[in-house]
């Protein structure tokens, strides 16, 4: 009898582990990853892969390696967004967060001091499959991939949960497991990108790191989320807007940690 009971217990355990593995895989399957394609255009020194612009992103790189500093400028209507671009000729992902319409993508190459010269233009006519698509993929500012530890953690925490449950779980995880990096805040140089990997590993970061980490976790679980950058009252700041069951929901990880005052006014400068 003991042998039969042990066999039944083992079979039940195997079944439960199989179900758990399935749920984790199912959760991972909700994550979206940028894909390169064949619709590649080039102008002068700028190369753009526009194969999946309907999904809310494009790839860009310099056609030739260079040691010069590069800037990528994305213009739609009256809005201009400027990014740094690597000089190694490696594609980087950029969001089309401004929605449907005509975009101009321009490359600028440093010639001396703070002077840059135009090095190529590509035009994109964008019609998004879904308005929230740009906020479901990684990009240069919210940078993560399939191997990121933070995504594995999000999978394990959120498997099989609804969007509202996922949002609550991630908010609680950020509030109870992270701290604010006051040393980095005092020493950070201008124009540094959010560092999700270091923030997750150290469980510590500044406002943009904490917010980008939270956004990455949400996006990987199929919850659209925006990394917001602008001003909290008069202080330069970053926070999160998630789109939960079609409704925008605000969350400020830094304020929740008590590292900044809860501001009355948030003014958006840009978002990714």
C-alpha positions in Angstrom: 0.0 0.0 0.0 2.8 2.4 0.9 4.3 1.8 -2.6 1.0 2.6 -4.3 0.6 5.7 -2.2 4.1 6.9 -3.1 3.4 6.2 -6.8 0.1 8.3 -6.6 1.9 11.1 -4.8 4.7 11.1 -7.4 2.2 11.2 -10.2 0.3 14.0 -8.6 3.5 16.0 -8.1 4.6 15.5 -11.7 1.2 16.7 -12.8 1.4 19.8 -10.7 4.9 20.6 -11.9 3.8 20.2 -15.5 0.9 22.5 -15.0 3.1 25.1 -13.3 5.6 24.9 -16.2 2.8 25.3 -18.7 1.5 28.4 -16.9 5.0 29.9 -16.8 5.5 29.2 -20.5 2.0 30.7 -21.2 2.9 33.9 -19.3 6.2 34.1 -21.2 4.3 33.8 -24.5 2.5 37.1 -23.7 5.8 38.9 -24.0 6.5 40.6 -27.4 9.9 40.8 -28.9 11.0 43.1 -31.8 11.7 41.2 -35.0 13.9 42.3 -37.9 12.6 41.9 -41.4 13.4 42.6 -45.1 11.9 46.1 -45.4 15.2 47.9 -44.9 15.8 51.4 -46.2 19.0 53.4 -46.3 19.8 57.0 -46.9 23.4 58.2 -46.7 24.8 56.8 -43.4 21.4 56.0 -41.9 19.8 52.5 -42.1 16.3 51.7 -40.9 14.4 48.5 -40.7 10.7 49.4 -41.0 9.4 45.9 -41.4 7.2 46.0 -38.3 6.3 49.7 -37.9 2.6 48.6 -37.5 3.6 47.0 -34.2 4.9 50.4 -32.9 8.7 50.2 -33.3 11.5 50.4 -35.8 15.2 49.5 -35.9 17.9 52.0 -36.7 21.7 52.0 -37.0 24.5 53.7 -38.8 25.4 52.0 -42.0 29.1 52.2 -41.3 31.1 52.0 -38.0 32.3 55.3 -36.7 34.0 56.7 -33.6 32.0 59.9 -33.9 29.0 60.6 -31.6 25.7 60.1 -33.3 22.2 61.4 -32.7 18.9 60.0 -34.0 16.1 62.5 -34.3 12.5 61.3 -34.6 10.0 64.0 -35.7 6.2 63.8 -35.9 4.3 67.0 -36.3 5.5 69.5 -33.7 7.2 66.8 -31.5 10.9 66.0 -31.8 12.6 63.2 -29.8 16.3 62.9 -29.8 18.3 59.8 -29.0 21.9 58.8 -28.8 22.9 56.1 -31.4 25.8 53.7 -31.1 28.5 53.9 -33.7 29.1 50.2 -34.1 26.5 49.6 -36.8 24.3 47.6 -34.4 20.5 48.0 -34.6 18.7 49.6 -31.7 15.0 49.6 -31.2 13.0 52.8 -31.1 9.3 53.3 -30.3 6.7 54.9 -32.4 4.9 56.2 -29.3 3.4 59.2 -31.0 0.8 57.1 -32.8 -0.4 57.0 -36.4 1.0 59.4 -38.9 4.1 60.5 -40.8 7.5 60.3 -39.0 10.8 61.7 -40.1 13.9 59.8 -38.8 17.2 61.7 -39.1 20.8 60.8 -38.3 23.2 63.5 -37.2 27.0 63.0 -36.9 29.2 65.0 -34.6 31.7 67.1 -36.5 33.2 69.2 -33.6 32.3 70.3 -30.1 28.5 70.4 -29.9 28.1 70.7 -33.7 26.4 68.0 -35.7 25.8 67.5 -39.4 22.9 65.7 -41.1 23.9 62.2 -42.3 20.6 60.7 -43.6 16.8 60.9 -43.5 14.2 58.1 -43.7 10.4 58.7 -43.7 7.9 56.4 -42.1 4.1 56.3 -42.7 2.7 54.6 -39.6 -0.6 52.9 -39.1 -0.5 51.0 -35.8 -2.2 47.6 -35.5 -3.2 48.7 -32.0 -2.7 52.1 -30.3 -1.0 50.4 -27.3 1.4 48.3 -29.4 4.4 50.6 -28.8 4.1 50.0 -25.1 4.3 46.2 -25.2 7.9 46.0 -26.7 11.3 46.7 -25.3 13.2 49.7 -26.8 16.3 51.8 -26.1 14.8 53.4 -23.0 13.0 50.3 -21.7 15.7 47.8 -22.6 15.3 44.1 -21.7 15.3 40.8 -23.6 14.3 37.1 -23.2 17.3 36.4 -21.0 16.7 39.3 -18.5 16.4 38.1 -14.9 13.7 40.6 -14.3 11.5 39.0 -17.0 12.0 35.6 -15.5 10.9 37.0 -12.1 7.8 38.6 -13.7 6.9 35.3 -15.3 7.1 33.5 -12.0 5.1 36.1 -10.1 2.4 36.7 -12.6 1.7 33.4 -14.4 -2.0 32.9 -15.1 -3.1 36.3 -13.6 -5.4 39.0 -15.0 -4.1 42.4 -16.0 -5.4 44.0 -12.8 -3.8 41.3 -10.7 -0.5 41.6 -12.6 -0.5 45.4 -12.0 -1.1 44.9 -8.3 1.6 42.2 -8.0 4.2 44.2 -9.8 3.4 47.4 -7.7 3.8 45.4 -4.5 7.0 43.7 -5.7 8.5 47.1 -6.5 7.4 48.6 -3.2 8.6 45.8 -0.9 11.8 44.7 -2.7 13.5 47.9 -4.0 15.3 50.9 -2.5 16.3 54.3 -3.9 19.9 54.8 -4.9 20.8 58.2 -3.3 24.5 57.8 -4.3 23.7 57.3 -7.9 21.2 60.2 -7.8 24.0 62.5 -6.6 26.6 61.3 -9.1 24.8 60.4 -12.3 25.8 62.2 -15.5 23.3 63.7 -17.9 21.7 61.7 -20.7 22.3 58.3 -19.1 19.7 55.6 -20.1 17.7 53.7 -17.5 19.6 50.6 -16.3 17.1 47.8 -15.7 19.6 45.0 -15.3 21.6 46.8 -12.5 18.5 48.1 -10.8 17.0 44.6 -10.6 20.3 42.9 -9.5 21.0 45.5 -6.8 17.3 46.0 -6.0 18.1 49.7 -6.1 18.0 52.6 -8.6 17.0 56.1 -9.3 13.6 57.2 -10.5 14.2 56.3 -14.2 15.7 52.9 -13.3 12.8 51.9 -11.0 10.2 53.1 -13.4 11.8 51.3 -16.4 12.1 48.1 -14.4 8.4 48.2 -13.5 7.5 48.9 -17.1 9.6 46.0 -18.3 7.8 43.6 -15.9 4.4 44.8 -16.9 5.1 44.7 -20.7 6.5 41.2 -20.5 3.2 40.1 -19.0 1.1 41.7 -21.7 0.2 44.8 -19.8 0.9 47.9 -21.8 3.0 50.4 -19.9 4.7 53.8 -20.5 7.9 55.1 -19.0 7.0 58.8 -18.4 9.6 61.5 -18.0 9.0 65.1 -17.1 8.5 67.0 -13.9 6.9 66.1 -10.5 6.0 69.6 -9.3 9.4 71.3 -10.1 11.6 68.2 -9.9 12.8 66.3 -13.0 11.4 62.8 -12.6 10.2 59.5 -14.1 7.1 57.5 -13.3 4.8 54.9 -14.8 1.5 54.9 -16.6 0.1 51.4 -17.1 -2.9 50.6 -19.3 -4.9 48.1 -17.3 -8.0 46.6 -18.9 -8.1 49.6 -21.2 -7.8 52.3 -18.5 -4.7 54.4 -17.7 -3.4 53.8 -14.2 -0.7 56.0 -12.5 2.1 54.7 -10.3 5.3 56.5 -9.0 7.7 53.8 -7.7 10.0 56.4 -6.2 7.3 58.1 -4.2 6.0 54.8 -3.0 9.4 54.1 -1.6 9.3 57.3 0.3 12.3 58.7 -1.6 10.4 61.6 -3.0 7.4 63.6 -1.9 4.1 62.7 -3.4 3.7 65.5 -5.9 0.5 67.3 -6.7 1.4 67.9 -10.4 3.1 65.7 -12.9 4.0 67.4 -16.2 5.0 65.1 -19.1 8.0 66.0 -21.2 8.3 62.7 -23.1 7.5 59.1 -22.8 8.8 55.7 -24.1 
